[in-house]
Amino acid sequence: RRGMHVVDATCPLVGKVHREVLRFVREGYEIVYIGHKGHDEAVGVVGESPEHVHLIEHESDVDSLDFAPDT
């Protein structure tokens, strides 16, 4: 309506990670994502499914994971 065009400039690799996360969540998996809290990519990936994507920043964070190893 306003004569504007939208260009998706998302990095193809970042987009692939987002799609894969959603696919594995749909299949019933819990996702352990290694990254830095507050980093744009980590925020985006966790935001895809916050209840199923678990951000690990440090080795000690693994101890706080609260799901069965086979999920």
Summary of the structure (lengths in Angstrom):
residues: 71
radius of gyration: 15.0
end to end distance: 46.2
largest distance: 52.1
contacts: 132
relative contact order: 0.17
helix: 42%
strand: 11%
